[in-house]
Amino acid sequence: MKNETTTELPPSPPPMRPEDRASFREKLAFGVGALPLFFATAGIASFAVPVYQMTLKVPLLLFGAALAIPRFLDAFFDMWIGRVSDNTRSRWGRRRPYVIAGAALQAVFFGLIWMVPTTWSPPAIITYLIAAQILFYVGHSIYSVPYNCLGYEMTPDYNERTSVWSFAMFFSKLGECGYGWVFPLTTLAIFSSVQQGVHVVGWTLAGLIFLGLGVIPGLFVKERFSRHAARQQKVLILPAIKAAVSNRAFMLLVVLTGLQIGAGMLSSNIDYYLIVYYMFDGDVAQGSLWKGLISTSYAIMGILAIFPVNWLARRYGKHGALEITFGLVLLGAAGKWYLFTPGHPWKILFDCLLCGPVWVAVYTLTPSMLGDIFDDDELRHGFRREGVFGALLFWVQKTGSSFGFLGAMFMITLTGFDNTTPGAVPTADSILSMRLVFTFSTAVWAVLALTILKFYPLNRKRAEEIRTALEARRGRV
């Protein structure tokens, strides 16, 4: 008799309770709010590179520091607004008033970032850029921390949480389709100069994206946990931070998120310089065009990957789906060496096939996993404090982005690359060094991420046990 072996798959998820389902209207309203979030993280850096560095010729390290410093400084403001929103008691809820106010503030200061006088000296330009960003990120913190909390609180269901964040991911990917084309728009013939184009495009984004779409979640998304949280004691920052740091699942998610975003920003900024100076011999306009095309290809791939990522999460759990997508990145790292080469620029559009789905998985599944972690924290300590926990993770996302950008500028500088001297041409050695960093950094962070995921403790079974225990103690919400 033959010995037959079978592979045991994870059990199918239980059916969702009708009251746990967030309506399509609410998901849509929440989703559009992700566009300001996306343009605040990716849009500023991608627009600032051709405006401040490639056009105004600000030195690389000073430029990298100018984009990184404001993100470090607003860590404390993130924590403060997280605590304030956790403790707010109002007829409009804990989160929604801040979302609306923050949308207006960030719109004003985003427009001001691009109003720097071109006749100023590099130190003065850098000072202006830092100051304008600090003001912008104050407004953005008031918007982003409560906005994320709205998403964490929309449903208590393990799988529906992933569905909620899939809507946010869809609109983020729409933003990714467009952000690479922001600078090319400024070069259109309708503008008398590129600088005029920068002013018009900057203020248009401020009004349409940061204000127009930013207020929608504050107007139309309900707060599920508001009444329950109103009965708890005030959230204090130090105990909340201590609980967050002692929560194993949260800290693993923090490390994973910071690693992924930092490495991703490192890669996406080095590829801009490789495209412009290696593939197109320093032609900023042509290189920016192809940078826009690769960004769009990633966005399209991301939209196509939303359903498969959701299916993987339902079938194998959230961290299982992350493991699969990071495995694809490991394979995709090798392809970068062959795709980003002169002669056939269309090859770079294939980079998204293996490296694109991970962005969808991370930005859809990690917020969903945070919802499970907040349940775990409530079971352990009796508090709903999404604001403080979420602010900690959001700060890690922003500082990871800053470190990645600063790291990219630092690594490019170490290669000996210099585009601030008129007529300077990158050496073969500097290009080779950039290609090596570009390829191997992608592989290294994928391996580290896979290692971290092996130790993540909250699977679907444990999340459902936690929810059952919570409802037995304080009832359903």
Contacts in CASP RR format, 6 or more apart in sequence:
PFRMAT RR
TARGET T0000
AUTHOR 0000-0000-0000
METHOD contacts of the structure
MODEL  1
MKNETTTELPPSPPPMRPEDRASFREKLAFGVGALPLFFATAGIASFAVP
VYQMTLKVPLLLFGAALAIPRFLDAFFDMWIGRVSDNTRSRWGRRRPYVI
AGAALQAVFFGLIWMVPTTWSPPAIITYLIAAQILFYVGHSIYSVPYNCL
GYEMTPDYNERTSVWSFAMFFSKLGECGYGWVFPLTTLAIFSSVQQGVHV
VGWTLAGLIFLGLGVIPGLFVKERFSRHAARQQKVLILPAIKAAVSNRAF
MLLVVLTGLQIGAGMLSSNIDYYLIVYYMFDGDVAQGSLWKGLISTSYAI
MGILAIFPVNWLARRYGKHGALEITFGLVLLGAAGKWYLFTPGHPWKILF
DCLLCGPVWVAVYTLTPSMLGDIFDDDELRHGFRREGVFGALLFWVQKTG
SSFGFLGAMFMITLTGFDNTTPGAVPTADSILSMRLVFTFSTAVWAVLAL
TILKFYPLNRKRAEEIRTALEARRGRV
9 315 0 8 1.000
9 316 0 8 1.000
10 315 0 8 1.000
10 316 0 8 1.000
10 317 0 8 1.000
10 460 0 8 1.000
11 461 0 8 1.000
13 158 0 8 1.000
13 159 0 8 1.000
13 314 0 8 1.000
13 460 0 8 1.000
14 464 0 8 1.000
16 157 0 8 1.000
16 159 0 8 1.000
16 160 0 8 1.000
17 157 0 8 1.000
19 476 0 8 1.000
20 155 0 8 1.000
20 156 0 8 1.000
20 157 0 8 1.000
20 160 0 8 1.000
21 155 0 8 1.000
21 157 0 8 1.000
21 160 0 8 1.000
22 154 0 8 1.000
22 155 0 8 1.000
22 160 0 8 1.000
22 163 0 8 1.000
22 164 0 8 1.000
25 220 0 8 1.000
26 154 0 8 1.000
26 220 0 8 1.000
26 221 0 8 1.000
26 222 0 8 1.000
27 154 0 8 1.000
27 163 0 8 1.000
27 164 0 8 1.000
27 167 0 8 1.000
28 167 0 8 1.000
29 216 0 8 1.000
29 217 0 8 1.000
29 218 0 8 1.000
29 219 0 8 1.000
29 220 0 8 1.000
29 221 0 8 1.000
30 150 0 8 1.000
30 151 0 8 1.000
30 154 0 8 1.000
30 164 0 8 1.000
30 167 0 8 1.000
30 168 0 8 1.000
30 217 0 8 1.000
30 221 0 8 1.000
31 167 0 8 1.000
31 168 0 8 1.000
31 170 0 8 1.000
31 171 0 8 1.000
31 217 0 8 1.000
32 171 0 8 1.000
32 213 0 8 1.000
32 214 0 8 1.000
32 216 0 8 1.000
32 217 0 8 1.000
33 147 0 8 1.000
33 168 0 8 1.000
33 171 0 8 1.000
33 213 0 8 1.000
33 214 0 8 1.000
33 216 0 8 1.000
33 217 0 8 1.000
34 167 0 8 1.000
34 168 0 8 1.000
34 169 0 8 1.000
34 171 0 8 1.000
34 172 0 8 1.000
35 171 0 8 1.000
35 172 0 8 1.000
35 174 0 8 1.000
35 175 0 8 1.000
35 209 0 8 1.000
35 213 0 8 1.000
35 214 0 8 1.000
36 103 0 8 1.000
36 106 0 8 1.000
36 140 0 8 1.000
36 143 0 8 1.000
36 144 0 8 1.000
36 209 0 8 1.000
36 210 0 8 1.000
36 213 0 8 1.000
36 214 0 8 1.000
37 144 0 8 1.000
37 147 0 8 1.000
37 168 0 8 1.000
37 172 0 8 1.000
38 171 0 8 1.000
38 172 0 8 1.000
38 175 0 8 1.000
38 176 0 8 1.000
38 179 0 8 1.000
39 110 0 8 1.000
39 175 0 8 1.000
39 179 0 8 1.000
39 205 0 8 1.000
39 209 0 8 1.000
39 210 0 8 1.000
40 106 0 8 1.000
40 110 0 8 1.000
40 136 0 8 1.000
40 137 0 8 1.000
40 140 0 8 1.000
40 144 0 8 1.000
40 210 0 8 1.000
41 397 0 8 1.000
41 398 0 8 1.000
41 401 0 8 1.000
42 176 0 8 1.000
42 179 0 8 1.000
42 268 0 8 1.000
43 179 0 8 1.000
43 182 0 8 1.000
44 67 0 8 1.000
44 110 0 8 1.000
44 113 0 8 1.000
44 133 0 8 1.000
44 136 0 8 1.000
45 67 0 8 1.000
45 265 0 8 1.000
45 269 0 8 1.000
45 401 0 8 1.000
45 405 0 8 1.000
46 179 0 8 1.000
46 180 0 8 1.000
46 182 0 8 1.000
46 183 0 8 1.000
46 272 0 8 1.000
46 295 0 8 1.000
47 114 0 8 1.000
47 179 0 8 1.000
47 182 0 8 1.000
47 183 0 8 1.000
47 202 0 8 1.000
48 63 0 8 1.000
48 67 0 8 1.000
48 113 0 8 1.000
48 129 0 8 1.000
49 269 0 8 1.000
49 272 0 8 1.000
50 183 0 8 1.000
50 284 0 8 1.000
50 288 0 8 1.000
51 114 0 8 1.000
51 183 0 8 1.000
51 186 0 8 1.000
51 198 0 8 1.000
52 58 0 8 1.000
52 63 0 8 1.000
52 66 0 8 1.000
52 116 0 8 1.000
52 125 0 8 1.000
52 129 0 8 1.000
53 60 0 8 1.000
53 63 0 8 1.000
53 419 0 8 1.000
54 276 0 8 1.000
54 284 0 8 1.000
54 419 0 8 1.000
55 194 0 8 1.000
55 284 0 8 1.000
56 116 0 8 1.000
56 118 0 8 1.000
56 122 0 8 1.000
56 125 0 8 1.000
57 122 0 8 1.000
57 419 0 8 1.000
57 420 0 8 1.000
58 66 0 8 1.000
58 122 0 8 1.000
58 125 0 8 1.000
58 126 0 8 1.000
58 129 0 8 1.000
59 122 0 8 1.000
59 420 0 8 1.000
60 409 0 8 1.000
60 412 0 8 1.000
60 413 0 8 1.000
60 417 0 8 1.000
60 418 0 8 1.000
60 419 0 8 1.000
60 420 0 8 1.000
61 409 0 8 1.000
61 410 0 8 1.000
61 413 0 8 1.000
62 122 0 8 1.000
62 126 0 8 1.000
63 126 0 8 1.000
63 409 0 8 1.000
64 405 0 8 1.000
64 406 0 8 1.000
64 409 0 8 1.000
65 126 0 8 1.000
65 406 0 8 1.000
66 126 0 8 1.000
66 129 0 8 1.000
66 130 0 8 1.000
66 133 0 8 1.000
67 129 0 8 1.000
67 133 0 8 1.000
67 402 0 8 1.000
67 405 0 8 1.000
67 406 0 8 1.000
68 402 0 8 1.000
68 403 0 8 1.000
68 405 0 8 1.000
68 406 0 8 1.000
69 130 0 8 1.000
69 402 0 8 1.000
70 130 0 8 1.000
70 133 0 8 1.000
70 134 0 8 1.000
70 136 0 8 1.000
70 137 0 8 1.000
71 137 0 8 1.000
71 398 0 8 1.000
71 399 0 8 1.000
71 400 0 8 1.000
71 401 0 8 1.000
71 402 0 8 1.000
72 399 0 8 1.000
72 402 0 8 1.000
73 134 0 8 1.000
73 137 0 8 1.000
74 134 0 8 1.000
74 137 0 8 1.000
74 138 0 8 1.000
74 140 0 8 1.000
74 141 0 8 1.000
74 395 0 8 1.000
74 398 0 8 1.000
75 395 0 8 1.000
75 398 0 8 1.000
75 399 0 8 1.000
77 137 0 8 1.000
77 138 0 8 1.000
77 141 0 8 1.000
78 141 0 8 1.000
78 145 0 8 1.000
78 391 0 8 1.000
78 392 0 8 1.000
78 394 0 8 1.000
78 395 0 8 1.000
78 398 0 8 1.000
79 237 0 8 1.000
79 241 0 8 1.000
79 388 0 8 1.000
79 391 0 8 1.000
79 392 0 8 1.000
79 395 0 8 1.000
80 237 0 8 1.000
81 98 0 8 1.000
81 141 0 8 1.000
81 142 0 8 1.000
81 145 0 8 1.000
81 146 0 8 1.000
81 391 0 8 1.000
82 145 0 8 1.000
82 146 0 8 1.000
82 149 0 8 1.000
82 387 0 8 1.000
82 388 0 8 1.000
82 390 0 8 1.000
82 391 0 8 1.000
83 235 0 8 1.000
83 236 0 8 1.000
83 237 0 8 1.000
83 240 0 8 1.000
83 387 0 8 1.000
83 388 0 8 1.000
83 391 0 8 1.000
84 98 0 8 1.000
85 94 0 8 1.000
85 95 0 8 1.000
85 98 0 8 1.000
85 145 0 8 1.000
85 146 0 8 1.000
85 149 0 8 1.000
85 387 0 8 1.000
86 94 0 8 1.000
86 229 0 8 1.000
86 235 0 8 1.000
86 384 0 8 1.000
86 385 0 8 1.000
86 386 0 8 1.000
86 387 0 8 1.000
86 388 0 8 1.000
87 94 0 8 1.000
87 234 0 8 1.000
87 235 0 8 1.000
88 94 0 8 1.000
88 95 0 8 1.000
88 97 0 8 1.000
88 98 0 8 1.000
89 230 0 8 1.000
90 97 0 8 1.000
93 223 0 8 1.000
93 226 0 8 1.000
94 146 0 8 1.000
94 149 0 8 1.000
94 223 0 8 1.000
94 226 0 8 1.000
94 229 0 8 1.000
95 146 0 8 1.000
95 147 0 8 1.000
95 149 0 8 1.000
95 150 0 8 1.000
95 153 0 8 1.000
95 218 0 8 1.000
95 223 0 8 1.000
96 146 0 8 1.000
96 150 0 8 1.000
96 217 0 8 1.000
96 218 0 8 1.000
96 219 0 8 1.000
96 221 0 8 1.000
96 223 0 8 1.000
98 142 0 8 1.000
98 143 0 8 1.000
98 145 0 8 1.000
98 146 0 8 1.000
99 143 0 8 1.000
99 146 0 8 1.000
99 147 0 8 1.000
99 150 0 8 1.000
99 214 0 8 1.000
99 215 0 8 1.000
99 217 0 8 1.000
99 218 0 8 1.000
100 215 0 8 1.000
100 218 0 8 1.000
100 219 0 8 1.000
101 142 0 8 1.000
101 143 0 8 1.000
102 139 0 8 1.000
102 140 0 8 1.000
102 142 0 8 1.000
102 143 0 8 1.000
103 143 0 8 1.000
103 210 0 8 1.000
103 211 0 8 1.000
103 212 0 8 1.000
103 214 0 8 1.000
103 215 0 8 1.000
104 211 0 8 1.000
104 215 0 8 1.000
105 138 0 8 1.000
105 139 0 8 1.000
105 140 0 8 1.000
105 142 0 8 1.000
105 143 0 8 1.000
106 136 0 8 1.000
106 139 0 8 1.000
106 140 0 8 1.000
106 142 0 8 1.000
106 143 0 8 1.000
106 210 0 8 1.000
107 206 0 8 1.000
107 207 0 8 1.000
107 210 0 8 1.000
107 211 0 8 1.000
107 212 0 8 1.000
108 206 0 8 1.000
109 132 0 8 1.000
109 135 0 8 1.000
109 136 0 8 1.000
109 138 0 8 1.000
109 139 0 8 1.000
110 136 0 8 1.000
110 202 0 8 1.000
110 205 0 8 1.000
110 206 0 8 1.000
110 210 0 8 1.000
111 202 0 8 1.000
111 203 0 8 1.000
111 205 0 8 1.000
111 206 0 8 1.000
112 132 0 8 1.000
112 135 0 8 1.000
112 136 0 8 1.000
113 129 0 8 1.000
113 132 0 8 1.000
113 133 0 8 1.000
113 136 0 8 1.000
113 202 0 8 1.000
114 198 0 8 1.000
114 199 0 8 1.000
114 201 0 8 1.000
114 202 0 8 1.000
114 203 0 8 1.000
115 132 0 8 1.000
115 199 0 8 1.000
116 125 0 8 1.000
116 128 0 8 1.000
116 129 0 8 1.000
116 132 0 8 1.000
118 195 0 8 1.000
120 128 0 8 1.000
137 398 0 8 1.000
143 214 0 8 1.000
144 394 0 8 1.000
145 387 0 8 1.000
145 390 0 8 1.000
145 391 0 8 1.000
145 394 0 8 1.000
146 387 0 8 1.000
147 217 0 8 1.000
148 367 0 8 1.000
148 386 0 8 1.000
148 390 0 8 1.000
148 394 0 8 1.000
149 386 0 8 1.000
149 387 0 8 1.000
149 390 0 8 1.000
150 217 0 8 1.000
150 218 0 8 1.000
150 221 0 8 1.000
150 223 0 8 1.000
151 164 0 8 1.000
151 165 0 8 1.000
151 168 0 8 1.000
151 221 0 8 1.000
151 367 0 8 1.000
152 161 0 8 1.000
152 367 0 8 1.000
152 370 0 8 1.000
152 371 0 8 1.000
152 374 0 8 1.000
152 386 0 8 1.000
152 390 0 8 1.000
153 223 0 8 1.000
153 224 0 8 1.000
153 225 0 8 1.000
153 226 0 8 1.000
153 386 0 8 1.000
154 161 0 8 1.000
154 164 0 8 1.000
154 221 0 8 1.000
154 222 0 8 1.000
154 224 0 8 1.000
155 161 0 8 1.000
155 164 0 8 1.000
155 224 0 8 1.000
156 224 0 8 1.000
156 375 0 8 1.000
156 467 0 8 1.000
156 476 0 8 1.000
156 477 0 8 1.000
158 372 0 8 1.000
158 460 0 8 1.000
158 463 0 8 1.000
158 464 0 8 1.000
158 467 0 8 1.000
159 313 0 8 1.000
159 314 0 8 1.000
161 367 0 8 1.000
161 368 0 8 1.000
161 371 0 8 1.000
161 372 0 8 1.000
162 310 0 8 1.000
162 313 0 8 1.000
162 314 0 8 1.000
162 318 0 8 1.000
162 364 0 8 1.000
162 365 0 8 1.000
162 368 0 8 1.000
163 310 0 8 1.000
164 368 0 8 1.000
165 363 0 8 1.000
165 364 0 8 1.000
165 365 0 8 1.000
165 367 0 8 1.000
165 368 0 8 1.000
166 306 0 8 1.000
166 309 0 8 1.000
166 310 0 8 1.000
166 364 0 8 1.000
168 363 0 8 1.000
168 364 0 8 1.000
168 367 0 8 1.000
169 302 0 8 1.000
169 306 0 8 1.000
169 360 0 8 1.000
169 363 0 8 1.000
169 364 0 8 1.000
170 303 0 8 1.000
170 306 0 8 1.000
172 363 0 8 1.000
173 299 0 8 1.000
173 300 0 8 1.000
173 302 0 8 1.000
173 303 0 8 1.000
173 306 0 8 1.000
173 360 0 8 1.000
174 299 0 8 1.000
174 303 0 8 1.000
175 299 0 8 1.000
176 295 0 8 1.000
176 296 0 8 1.000
176 298 0 8 1.000
176 299 0 8 1.000
176 302 0 8 1.000
177 295 0 8 1.000
177 296 0 8 1.000
177 299 0 8 1.000
177 300 0 8 1.000
178 292 0 8 1.000
178 295 0 8 1.000
178 296 0 8 1.000
178 299 0 8 1.000
179 295 0 8 1.000
180 288 0 8 1.000
180 291 0 8 1.000
180 292 0 8 1.000
180 295 0 8 1.000
180 296 0 8 1.000
181 292 0 8 1.000
181 296 0 8 1.000
182 201 0 8 1.000
182 202 0 8 1.000
182 205 0 8 1.000
183 288 0 8 1.000
184 285 0 8 1.000
184 288 0 8 1.000
184 289 0 8 1.000
184 292 0 8 1.000
185 197 0 8 1.000
185 201 0 8 1.000
186 194 0 8 1.000
186 197 0 8 1.000
186 198 0 8 1.000
186 200 0 8 1.000
186 201 0 8 1.000
187 194 0 8 1.000
187 197 0 8 1.000
187 285 0 8 1.000
188 197 0 8 1.000
191 197 0 8 1.000
191 200 0 8 1.000
224 477 0 8 1.000
225 384 0 8 1.000
225 386 0 8 1.000
225 477 0 8 1.000
227 477 0 8 1.000
228 384 0 8 1.000
228 474 0 8 1.000
228 477 0 8 1.000
229 384 0 8 1.000
232 382 0 8 1.000
232 383 0 8 1.000
232 384 0 8 1.000
233 383 0 8 1.000
235 383 0 8 1.000
235 385 0 8 1.000
235 387 0 8 1.000
235 388 0 8 1.000
237 388 0 8 1.000
240 383 0 8 1.000
240 385 0 8 1.000
240 388 0 8 1.000
240 389 0 8 1.000
241 388 0 8 1.000
241 392 0 8 1.000
243 377 0 8 1.000
243 380 0 8 1.000
243 381 0 8 1.000
243 383 0 8 1.000
243 385 0 8 1.000
244 250 0 8 1.000
244 251 0 8 1.000
244 377 0 8 1.000
244 388 0 8 1.000
244 389 0 8 1.000
244 392 0 8 1.000
245 251 0 8 1.000
247 373 0 8 1.000
247 376 0 8 1.000
247 377 0 8 1.000
247 380 0 8 1.000
248 455 0 8 1.000
248 457 0 8 1.000
249 369 0 8 1.000
249 372 0 8 1.000
249 373 0 8 1.000
249 376 0 8 1.000
249 456 0 8 1.000
249 457 0 8 1.000
249 458 0 8 1.000
250 370 0 8 1.000
250 373 0 8 1.000
250 377 0 8 1.000
250 389 0 8 1.000
250 393 0 8 1.000
252 452 0 8 1.000
252 453 0 8 1.000
252 455 0 8 1.000
252 456 0 8 1.000
253 366 0 8 1.000
253 369 0 8 1.000
253 370 0 8 1.000
253 373 0 8 1.000
253 393 0 8 1.000
253 456 0 8 1.000
254 392 0 8 1.000
254 393 0 8 1.000
254 396 0 8 1.000
255 452 0 8 1.000
256 322 0 8 1.000
256 362 0 8 1.000
256 366 0 8 1.000
256 449 0 8 1.000
256 452 0 8 1.000
256 453 0 8 1.000
257 362 0 8 1.000
257 366 0 8 1.000
257 393 0 8 1.000
257 396 0 8 1.000
257 397 0 8 1.000
258 396 0 8 1.000
258 397 0 8 1.000
258 399 0 8 1.000
258 400 0 8 1.000
259 445 0 8 1.000
259 448 0 8 1.000
259 449 0 8 1.000
259 452 0 8 1.000
260 358 0 8 1.000
260 362 0 8 1.000
260 445 0 8 1.000
260 449 0 8 1.000
261 397 0 8 1.000
261 400 0 8 1.000
261 401 0 8 1.000
261 404 0 8 1.000
262 400 0 8 1.000
262 401 0 8 1.000
262 403 0 8 1.000
262 404 0 8 1.000
262 445 0 8 1.000
263 404 0 8 1.000
263 441 0 8 1.000
263 442 0 8 1.000
263 444 0 8 1.000
263 445 0 8 1.000
264 404 0 8 1.000
264 442 0 8 1.000
264 445 0 8 1.000
265 400 0 8 1.000
265 401 0 8 1.000
265 403 0 8 1.000
265 404 0 8 1.000
265 405 0 8 1.000
265 408 0 8 1.000
266 404 0 8 1.000
266 405 0 8 1.000
266 407 0 8 1.000
266 408 0 8 1.000
266 411 0 8 1.000
266 437 0 8 1.000
266 441 0 8 1.000
267 438 0 8 1.000
267 441 0 8 1.000
267 442 0 8 1.000
269 404 0 8 1.000
269 405 0 8 1.000
269 408 0 8 1.000
269 409 0 8 1.000
270 408 0 8 1.000
270 411 0 8 1.000
270 412 0 8 1.000
270 434 0 8 1.000
270 437 0 8 1.000
270 438 0 8 1.000
271 291 0 8 1.000
271 294 0 8 1.000
271 340 0 8 1.000
271 348 0 8 1.000
271 438 0 8 1.000
272 291 0 8 1.000
273 412 0 8 1.000
273 417 0 8 1.000
273 434 0 8 1.000
274 340 0 8 1.000
274 431 0 8 1.000
274 434 0 8 1.000
274 435 0 8 1.000
274 438 0 8 1.000
275 287 0 8 1.000
275 290 0 8 1.000
275 291 0 8 1.000
275 294 0 8 1.000
275 340 0 8 1.000
275 345 0 8 1.000
275 348 0 8 1.000
276 282 0 8 1.000
276 283 0 8 1.000
276 284 0 8 1.000
276 286 0 8 1.000
276 287 0 8 1.000
276 288 0 8 1.000
276 291 0 8 1.000
277 417 0 8 1.000
277 419 0 8 1.000
277 426 0 8 1.000
277 431 0 8 1.000
278 340 0 8 1.000
278 341 0 8 1.000
278 342 0 8 1.000
278 426 0 8 1.000
278 431 0 8 1.000
278 434 0 8 1.000
278 435 0 8 1.000
279 287 0 8 1.000
279 290 0 8 1.000
279 340 0 8 1.000
279 341 0 8 1.000
279 342 0 8 1.000
279 343 0 8 1.000
279 345 0 8 1.000
279 348 0 8 1.000
280 286 0 8 1.000
280 287 0 8 1.000
280 290 0 8 1.000
280 342 0 8 1.000
280 345 0 8 1.000
282 419 0 8 1.000
290 345 0 8 1.000
290 348 0 8 1.000
293 348 0 8 1.000
293 349 0 8 1.000
294 348 0 8 1.000
294 349 0 8 1.000
294 351 0 8 1.000
294 352 0 8 1.000
297 349 0 8 1.000
297 351 0 8 1.000
297 352 0 8 1.000
298 351 0 8 1.000
298 352 0 8 1.000
298 355 0 8 1.000
298 356 0 8 1.000
298 359 0 8 1.000
300 352 0 8 1.000
301 352 0 8 1.000
301 353 0 8 1.000
301 356 0 8 1.000
301 357 0 8 1.000
302 352 0 8 1.000
302 356 0 8 1.000
302 357 0 8 1.000
302 359 0 8 1.000
302 360 0 8 1.000
305 356 0 8 1.000
305 357 0 8 1.000
305 360 0 8 1.000
305 361 0 8 1.000
306 360 0 8 1.000
306 364 0 8 1.000
308 357 0 8 1.000
309 321 0 8 1.000
309 325 0 8 1.000
309 357 0 8 1.000
309 360 0 8 1.000
309 361 0 8 1.000
309 364 0 8 1.000
309 365 0 8 1.000
310 364 0 8 1.000
312 320 0 8 1.000
312 321 0 8 1.000
312 324 0 8 1.000
312 325 0 8 1.000
312 361 0 8 1.000
313 320 0 8 1.000
313 321 0 8 1.000
313 364 0 8 1.000
313 365 0 8 1.000
313 368 0 8 1.000
316 324 0 8 1.000
317 459 0 8 1.000
317 460 0 8 1.000
318 365 0 8 1.000
318 368 0 8 1.000
318 369 0 8 1.000
318 460 0 8 1.000
319 365 0 8 1.000
319 369 0 8 1.000
319 453 0 8 1.000
319 456 0 8 1.000
319 458 0 8 1.000
319 459 0 8 1.000
320 453 0 8 1.000
321 361 0 8 1.000
321 365 0 8 1.000
322 361 0 8 1.000
322 362 0 8 1.000
322 365 0 8 1.000
322 449 0 8 1.000
322 453 0 8 1.000
323 450 0 8 1.000
323 453 0 8 1.000
325 357 0 8 1.000
325 358 0 8 1.000
325 360 0 8 1.000
325 361 0 8 1.000
325 362 0 8 1.000
326 358 0 8 1.000
326 361 0 8 1.000
326 446 0 8 1.000
326 449 0 8 1.000
326 450 0 8 1.000
326 453 0 8 1.000
327 446 0 8 1.000
327 450 0 8 1.000
328 354 0 8 1.000
328 355 0 8 1.000
328 357 0 8 1.000
328 358 0 8 1.000
329 354 0 8 1.000
329 355 0 8 1.000
329 358 0 8 1.000
329 442 0 8 1.000
329 446 0 8 1.000
329 449 0 8 1.000
330 443 0 8 1.000
330 446 0 8 1.000
330 447 0 8 1.000
330 450 0 8 1.000
331 354 0 8 1.000
332 351 0 8 1.000
332 354 0 8 1.000
332 355 0 8 1.000
332 442 0 8 1.000
333 355 0 8 1.000
333 439 0 8 1.000
333 440 0 8 1.000
333 442 0 8 1.000
333 443 0 8 1.000
333 446 0 8 1.000
334 439 0 8 1.000
334 443 0 8 1.000
335 351 0 8 1.000
335 354 0 8 1.000
335 439 0 8 1.000
336 351 0 8 1.000
336 355 0 8 1.000
336 438 0 8 1.000
336 439 0 8 1.000
336 442 0 8 1.000
337 435 0 8 1.000
337 439 0 8 1.000
338 347 0 8 1.000
339 347 0 8 1.000
339 348 0 8 1.000
339 350 0 8 1.000
339 351 0 8 1.000
340 347 0 8 1.000
340 348 0 8 1.000
340 351 0 8 1.000
340 435 0 8 1.000
340 438 0 8 1.000
341 347 0 8 1.000
355 442 0 8 1.000
366 393 0 8 1.000
369 458 0 8 1.000
370 386 0 8 1.000
370 389 0 8 1.000
370 390 0 8 1.000
370 393 0 8 1.000
371 386 0 8 1.000
372 458 0 8 1.000
372 463 0 8 1.000
372 466 0 8 1.000
373 389 0 8 1.000
373 458 0 8 1.000
374 384 0 8 1.000
374 385 0 8 1.000
374 386 0 8 1.000
374 389 0 8 1.000
375 463 0 8 1.000
375 466 0 8 1.000
375 467 0 8 1.000
375 470 0 8 1.000
376 458 0 8 1.000
376 466 0 8 1.000
377 383 0 8 1.000
377 385 0 8 1.000
377 389 0 8 1.000
378 384 0 8 1.000
378 470 0 8 1.000
379 466 0 8 1.000
379 469 0 8 1.000
379 470 0 8 1.000
379 473 0 8 1.000
411 433 0 8 1.000
411 434 0 8 1.000
411 437 0 8 1.000
412 434 0 8 1.000
414 433 0 8 1.000
415 429 0 8 1.000
415 430 0 8 1.000
415 431 0 8 1.000
415 433 0 8 1.000
415 434 0 8 1.000
415 437 0 8 1.000
416 427 0 8 1.000
416 429 0 8 1.000
416 430 0 8 1.000
416 433 0 8 1.000
417 426 0 8 1.000
417 427 0 8 1.000
417 430 0 8 1.000
417 434 0 8 1.000
418 424 0 8 1.000
419 426 0 8 1.000
END
